[in-house]
Amino acid sequence: MDLERSPLAEPFPEMPPIAGVTVRVARARYKDWDRTDLTFVELDDGTAIAGVFTKNVCCSSEVEIGRENVRQGRARAIVVNAGNSNAFTGYRGREAVEQVSEQVAAQLACPKSEVFVSSTGVIGVPLPKDRARAGVEAALNASPCGWREATDTIGTTDTFAKAAHAAAMLGETRVEICGIIKGSGMIAPDMATMLGYIFTDARIAPSLLQEMLDRANAQTFSCITVDGDTSTSDTVLLAATGRAENPMIETWDDAGADALYAAIADVCRRLAHLVVRDGEGAQKFIEIAVAGATSDESARRIGLAIANSPLVKTAIAGEDANWGRVVMAVGKAGEPADRDRLSIGFGGVWAARQGQPVADYDEGPVAEHLKGRDIRVDVELGMGDGRATVWTCDLTHGYIAINADYRS
């Protein structure tokens, strides 16, 4: 399936190597395509790991095993298969994951619990063990590659490679954070999103690393949606090799903890935005800012109700300033709201204030705003201090075309 590059695409950034991280790619040929489709990331011994995973109860064996392994807090390798999600495949799917883990663990002389496997692609087809074994063998013997090759390899319906980089000063030590991600459809994460991998050379305790990822996820990956569907395979892993040799960070009170978290959260936010910018068929990037809710979580749920509304998304696709659809979505969210306190705006222009249309409302500036690529929707509930920002894209004919032909 040949896909046109998203008009919202951003260029691939400059990405430095991360000490303690070696990346290789190979061709396992999980589909009939002429491209690399297996990514192998080797991590230095002692690397701390954190992870967040899908809450979809029909998740893959990769997710189940990853949840078990991440509790130990250490990792030596990450293997990502593209073209086959290995989800809803029963014992055969789990055996394939175990085989990959054992093969890599034997090569690295580490426990198989320190090998993390992810797969993405078509649901319901067991990962072919022979191709998996040959692909891993090829990756183990391949030359190291850069972030761009790894990012291209983990993609499926992605139209551009997605990555982000940040740095932080922990005292006198500079640490780097690099992240790559894939995803453009089946995007409504309630934990993390699609397949994302973030690496840093900072020294940090696994328990705090997990807390940082959980907190960053709540404000980034769990605040995006493309189509309201949560994948069976969604995973984000955050690995810290410790090679920067900064003083160990074990608690939020330790020097450098806040700076490191800010850089990690920045990378997560930018990766999340890139996924939305590559939403299947997307022509517009939409930011929905909700304020005045009874709590931050209530604001997030209201924002996602708006973001997941086909009526809102198609109105924006058609550049129609139909603020009544936003009112509808707020009302259906199941969260505290008062019709007579509600205000709705587009692009900084209020269309309705405190339950009524603005008397001198001029739709011209709003219509002009909706012709652009980046759209802003503001919602003020007047109920409390809760606030949240969520991100989505419009819904176009392109989404239907891509998903109608996905398996062909």
Helices and strands as residue ranges (DSSP letters): E 21-26, E 38-53, H 61-70, E 74-84, H 90-108, G 112-114, E 115-122, H 129-140, H 147-154, E 162-170, E 173-182, E 195-200, H 206-219, G 221-223, E 235-240, H 257-277, E 285-293, H 296-307, H 310-317, H 324-332, G 339-341, E 343-346, E 349-353, E 356-357, H 363-370, E 374-380, E 386-393, H 397-404
